[in-house]
């Protein structure tokens, strides 16, 4: 994975079990922010950014052909929170910094 401190990784990587665990930890936060529920909630791919902890920019399949992008922050104490969400994405939409 190509990373530098403060920069988002260049490579989009397939979701790992660690990333899948992260999205499950924050699923309630995401559904609360979006005022909805999902028929599917599955990590597809991600990029990451090293900060004082790590930001994960994750493409999440939420049913049909729909995806969302979630920016998830994991601090140095390993606490996880949702920073922001981009809605109305597809599997083809690139993951970018947001």
Backbone as a chain_set.jsonl record, in Angstrom:
{"seq": "XXXXXXXXXXXXXXXXXXXXXXXXXXXXXXXXXXXXXXXXXXXXXXXXXXXXXXXXXXXXXXXXXXXXXXXXXXXXXXXXXXXXXXXXXXXXXXXXXX", "coords": {"N": [[0.853, -1.173, 0.0], [0.702, 2.111, -0.929], [1.624, 4.797, 0.889], [1.867, 7.939, 2.573], [2.633, 9.943, 5.382], [-0.119, 11.855, 6.217], [-1.03, 11.932, 3.594], [-3.454, 10.583, 1.32], [-3.756, 7.166, 0.432], [-2.596, 5.978, -2.737], [-3.449, 3.719, -4.009], [-6.361, 1.797, -4.543], [-7.682, -0.591, -2.48], [-8.851, -3.975, -2.127], [-11.506, -4.676, 0.151], [-10.656, -5.628, 3.439], [-10.75, -8.033, 6.156], [-10.377, -6.535, 8.454], [-11.259, -3.963, 7.677], [-13.915, -4.552, 7.08], [-14.77, -5.227, 9.673], [-14.462, -2.675, 10.844], [-16.483, -1.153, 9.501], [-18.733, -2.439, 10.41], [-18.644, -1.81, 13.099], [-19.315, 0.869, 13.05], [-21.758, 0.986, 11.845], [-24.301, 1.63, 12.993], [-23.887, 4.369, 13.547], [-23.649, 5.363, 10.94], [-26.136, 4.649, 9.756], [-27.756, 6.168, 11.405], [-26.924, 8.817, 10.793], [-27.783, 8.91, 8.179], [-30.439, 8.475, 8.351], [-31.75, 5.983, 7.784], [-32.099, 2.501, 6.744], [-30.348, -0.427, 5.566], [-30.427, -2.944, 3.04], [-28.242, -4.444, 2.488], [-24.923, -4.332, 3.749], [-21.912, -3.933, 3.134], [-18.429, -3.902, 2.933], [-16.531, -2.929, 0.119], [-14.187, -1.845, -1.102], [-11.25, 0.16, -0.313], [-9.365, 3.12, 0.63], [-6.642, 4.518, 2.464], [-5.467, 6.841, 4.991], [-2.765, 8.057, 6.743], [-2.78, 9.636, 9.757], [-2.97, 11.293, 12.891], [-3.48, 8.633, 13.945], [-5.663, 6.816, 11.874], [-7.353, 7.414, 8.825], [-9.962, 5.885, 7.103], [-11.197, 5.487, 3.934], [-13.938, 4.252, 2.733], [-15.635, 2.236, 0.403], [-18.904, 1.223, 0.439], [-21.209, -1.264, -0.135], [-24.668, -0.977, -0.333], [-26.956, -2.184, -1.186], [-28.884, -3.257, -4.066], [-27.727, -1.506, -6.86], [-26.43, 0.379, -5.439], [-24.108, 2.363, -3.592], [-22.264, 3.735, -0.838], [-19.838, 6.115, 0.29], [-17.753, 6.09, 3.008], [-16.023, 7.939, 5.435], [-13.992, 6.888, 7.821], [-12.654, 7.2, 10.995], [-9.972, 6.03, 12.901], [-8.567, 6.256, 15.941], [-5.453, 6.652, 17.823], [-5.901, 5.268, 20.137], [-7.434, 3.268, 19.277], [-10.129, 3.743, 19.002], [-13.125, 4.108, 17.152], [-14.786, 6.11, 14.724], [-17.305, 7.742, 12.686], [-16.475, 10.059, 10.293], [-17.419, 11.395, 7.971], [-19.851, 11.063, 5.273], [-20.5, 10.092, 1.936], [-23.171, 10.01, -0.179], [-25.274, 8.239, -2.617], [-23.594, 6.823, -4.478], [-21.913, 4.689, -6.876], [-20.712, 1.373, -7.767], [-18.716, 1.913, -9.557], [-17.835, 4.502, -9.084], [-15.018, 6.465, -8.222], [-12.97, 6.282, -5.267], [-12.355, 9.063, -3.407], [-10.63, 11.755, -1.676], [-12.474, 13.167, 0.964]], "CA": [[0.0, 0.0, 0.0], [1.49, 3.323, -1.044], [1.112, 5.811, 1.813], [2.771, 8.85, 3.238], [1.922, 10.592, 6.466], [-0.94, 12.977, 5.8], [-1.568, 11.76, 2.25], [-4.322, 9.428, 1.113], [-3.081, 6.167, -0.392], [-2.88, 6.04, -4.169], [-4.06, 2.465, -4.434], [-7.614, 1.303, -3.986], [-7.466, -1.98, -2.108], [-10.065, -4.721, -1.781], [-11.809, -4.642, 1.587], [-10.08, -6.689, 4.262], [-11.594, -8.345, 7.318], [-10.251, -5.394, 9.374], [-12.133, -2.891, 7.184], [-15.293, -5.035, 7.287], [-15.028, -5.042, 11.112], [-14.633, -1.238, 11.095], [-17.792, -0.647, 9.075], [-19.768, -3.01, 11.281], [-18.586, -1.052, 14.351], [-19.908, 2.201, 12.877], [-22.998, 0.87, 11.065], [-25.36, 2.404, 13.651], [-23.595, 5.797, 13.337], [-23.945, 5.682, 9.541], [-27.587, 4.609, 9.53], [-28.309, 7.322, 12.115], [-26.653, 10.039, 10.029], [-28.509, 8.861, 6.911], [-31.857, 8.244, 8.653], [-32.242, 4.864, 6.986], [-31.53, 1.167, 6.937], [-29.831, -0.968, 4.32], [-30.648, -4.377, 2.863], [-26.885, -4.991, 2.48], [-23.953, -3.377, 4.296], [-20.712, -4.733, 2.89], [-17.274, -3.161, 2.42], [-16.049, -3.393, -1.183], [-12.799, -1.427, -1.283], [-10.904, 1.292, 0.546], [-8.078, 3.796, 0.655], [-6.415, 4.978, 3.835], [-4.64, 8.023, 5.198], [-2.132, 8.065, 8.049], [-2.849, 10.92, 10.467], [-2.779, 10.896, 14.293], [-4.393, 7.509, 13.825], [-5.827, 6.49, 10.457], [-8.634, 7.585, 8.154], [-10.302, 4.889, 6.097], [-12.192, 5.931, 2.972], [-14.452, 2.925, 2.397], [-16.801, 2.077, -0.471], [-19.787, 0.252, 1.085], [-22.39, -1.654, -0.916], [-25.841, -0.879, 0.545], [-28.113, -2.808, -1.826], [-29.063, -3.0, -5.5], [-26.476, -1.002, -7.433], [-26.098, 1.569, -4.665], [-22.999, 2.361, -2.648], [-21.916, 4.979, -0.161], [-18.444, 6.21, 0.698], [-17.688, 6.543, 4.399], [-14.704, 8.265, 5.98], [-13.993, 6.355, 9.183], [-11.424, 7.548, 11.708], [-9.547, 5.15, 14.003], [-7.512, 7.005, 16.62], [-4.346, 5.86, 18.356], [-6.434, 4.412, 21.206], [-8.21, 2.279, 18.534], [-11.54, 4.114, 18.99], [-13.562, 4.268, 15.769], [-15.938, 6.983, 14.536], [-17.574, 8.173, 11.322], [-16.194, 11.468, 10.077], [-18.357, 11.903, 6.974], [-20.438, 10.079, 4.363], [-20.947, 10.534, 0.62], [-24.271, 9.145, -0.61], [-25.582, 8.13, -4.046], [-22.42, 6.364, -5.221], [-22.023, 3.397, -7.548], [-19.477, 0.576, -7.67], [-17.721, 2.481, -10.462], [-17.346, 5.798, -8.62], [-13.723, 6.355, -7.543], [-12.862, 6.747, -3.883], [-11.516, 10.265, -3.351], [-10.589, 12.423, -0.372], [-13.628, 14.006, 1.276]], "C": [[0.898, 1.234, 0.0], [0.88, 4.405, -0.157], [2.227, 6.742, 2.235], [1.962, 9.534, 4.328], [1.181, 11.799, 5.94], [-1.551, 12.823, 4.422], [-2.444, 10.524, 2.172], [-3.588, 8.452, 0.199], [-3.505, 6.306, -1.846], [-3.704, 4.843, -4.616], [-5.388, 2.195, -3.74], [-7.388, -0.181, -3.7], [-8.79, -2.679, -1.852], [-10.271, -4.681, -0.271], [-11.199, -5.862, 2.277], [-11.038, -6.995, 5.409], [-11.523, -7.211, 8.345], [-11.196, -4.264, 8.966], [-13.6, -3.292, 7.349], [-15.676, -4.888, 8.761], [-15.265, -3.574, 11.446], [-16.022, -0.76, 10.703], [-18.919, -1.223, 9.923], [-19.81, -2.265, 12.623], [-19.306, 0.29, 14.24], [-21.234, 2.162, 12.108], [-24.125, 1.697, 11.681], [-25.147, 3.913, 13.482], [-23.982, 6.207, 11.912], [-25.444, 5.682, 9.29], [-28.268, 5.768, 10.246], [-28.117, 8.618, 11.354], [-27.479, 10.089, 8.749], [-30.007, 8.649, 7.101], [-32.434, 7.103, 7.813], [-31.641, 3.544, 7.403], [-31.134, 0.635, 5.564], [-30.109, -2.454, 4.249], [-29.322, -5.125, 2.873], [-25.984, -3.93, 3.091], [-22.597, -4.069, 4.275], [-19.6, -3.866, 2.302], [-16.809, -3.786, 1.113], [-14.559, -3.104, -1.337], [-12.53, -0.217, -0.398], [-9.563, 1.898, 0.156], [-7.874, 4.219, 2.102], [-5.46, 6.161, 3.861], [-4.09, 7.962, 6.613], [-2.168, 9.478, 8.588], [-2.452, 10.605, 11.904], [-3.773, 9.763, 14.532], [-4.491, 7.205, 12.345], [-7.24, 6.798, 9.999], [-8.787, 6.478, 7.13], [-11.41, 5.473, 5.231], [-12.734, 4.654, 2.337], [-15.662, 3.022, 1.485], [-17.625, 0.94, 0.113], [-20.988, -0.006, 0.191], [-23.577, -1.677, 0.04], [-27.105, -1.438, -0.096], [-28.29, -2.363, -3.254], [-27.731, -2.579, -6.1], [-25.954, 0.199, -6.655], [-24.926, 1.322, -3.718], [-22.96, 3.705, -1.941], [-20.412, 4.954, 0.07], [-18.453, 6.764, 2.111], [-16.239, 6.81, 4.78], [-14.758, 7.902, 7.461], [-12.634, 6.626, 9.813], [-11.185, 6.562, 12.841], [-8.363, 5.827, 14.68], [-6.453, 6.067, 17.202], [-4.766, 4.955, 19.509], [-7.349, 3.332, 20.624], [-9.719, 2.513, 18.622], [-11.918, 4.492, 17.565], [-14.779, 5.183, 15.708], [-16.084, 7.343, 13.06], [-17.309, 9.665, 11.223], [-17.211, 12.067, 9.108], [-18.78, 10.786, 6.031], [-20.759, 10.77, 3.046], [-21.987, 9.524, 0.134], [-24.359, 9.082, -2.129], [-24.351, 7.82, -4.891], [-22.739, 5.042, -5.9], [-20.719, 2.633, -7.336], [-18.356, 1.183, -8.516], [-17.148, 3.811, -9.982], [-16.016, 5.631, -7.871], [-13.815, 6.841, -6.1], [-11.879, 7.922, -3.889], [-11.534, 10.819, -1.929], [-11.851, 13.261, -0.196], [-13.678, 14.256, 2.754]], "O": [[1.767, 1.366, 0.862], [-0.23, 4.874, -0.406], [3.397, 6.36, 2.248], [0.746, 9.684, 4.208], [1.77, 12.668, 5.296], [-2.512, 13.524, 4.104], [-2.21, 9.539, 2.871], [-2.874, 8.873, -0.711], [-4.632, 6.701, -2.144], [-4.554, 4.955, -5.5], [-5.521, 2.342, -2.525], [-6.955, -0.931, -4.575], [-9.75, -2.047, -1.409], [-9.305, -4.655, 0.491], [-11.231, -6.975, 1.752], [-12.026, -6.287, 5.603], [-12.507, -6.951, 9.038], [-11.86, -3.673, 9.818], [-14.433, -2.463, 7.716], [-16.792, -4.468, 9.066], [-16.155, -3.25, 12.232], [-16.675, -0.048, 11.466], [-19.942, -0.569, 10.131], [-20.878, -2.107, 13.214], [-19.845, 0.79, 15.228], [-21.771, 3.213, 11.76], [-24.835, 2.396, 10.959], [-26.111, 4.655, 13.296], [-24.57, 7.269, 11.704], [-25.971, 6.612, 8.68], [-29.26, 6.3, 9.746], [-29.035, 9.434, 11.273], [-27.839, 11.168, 8.28], [-30.763, 8.642, 6.129], [-33.493, 7.253, 7.203], [-30.792, 3.475, 8.292], [-31.533, 1.178, 4.533], [-30.04, -3.154, 5.259], [-29.275, -6.304, 3.226], [-26.263, -2.739, 2.958], [-22.184, -4.7, 5.248], [-19.801, -3.181, 1.299], [-16.701, -5.007, 1.0], [-13.771, -3.993, -1.658], [-13.446, 0.358, 0.189], [-8.751, 1.287, -0.538], [-8.828, 4.272, 2.877], [-4.75, 6.44, 2.895], [-4.848, 7.832, 7.575], [-1.656, 10.407, 7.964], [-1.644, 9.699, 12.111], [-4.772, 9.927, 15.232], [-3.499, 7.325, 11.626], [-8.209, 6.486, 10.692], [-7.858, 6.171, 6.384], [-12.442, 5.905, 5.743], [-12.07, 4.043, 1.5], [-16.594, 3.783, 1.746], [-17.128, -0.175, 0.271], [-21.699, 0.923, -0.194], [-23.518, -2.309, 1.095], [-28.208, -1.195, 0.395], [-27.909, -1.254, -3.628], [-26.713, -3.231, -5.869], [-25.124, 0.953, -7.161], [-24.773, 0.248, -3.136], [-23.552, 4.683, -2.397], [-19.79, 3.891, 0.048], [-19.084, 7.785, 2.382], [-15.347, 6.014, 4.488], [-15.472, 8.526, 8.246], [-11.594, 6.318, 9.23], [-12.08, 6.291, 13.641], [-7.292, 5.962, 14.089], [-6.553, 4.846, 17.082], [-4.075, 3.987, 19.826], [-7.967, 2.571, 21.368], [-10.505, 1.605, 18.352], [-11.133, 5.118, 16.853], [-15.694, 5.065, 16.524], [-15.129, 7.263, 12.287], [-17.866, 10.449, 11.992], [-17.796, 13.114, 9.382], [-18.169, 9.718, 5.985], [-21.236, 11.905, 3.037], [-21.709, 8.328, 0.048], [-23.627, 9.772, -2.838], [-24.099, 8.479, -5.9], [-23.704, 4.363, -5.551], [-19.75, 3.169, -6.798], [-17.178, 0.986, -8.219], [-16.074, 4.209, -10.433], [-15.894, 4.772, -6.998], [-14.632, 7.699, -5.766], [-10.732, 7.791, -4.317], [-12.341, 10.41, -1.095], [-12.249, 13.985, -1.109], [-14.579, 14.945, 3.233]]}, "num_chains": 1, "name": "protein.A"}
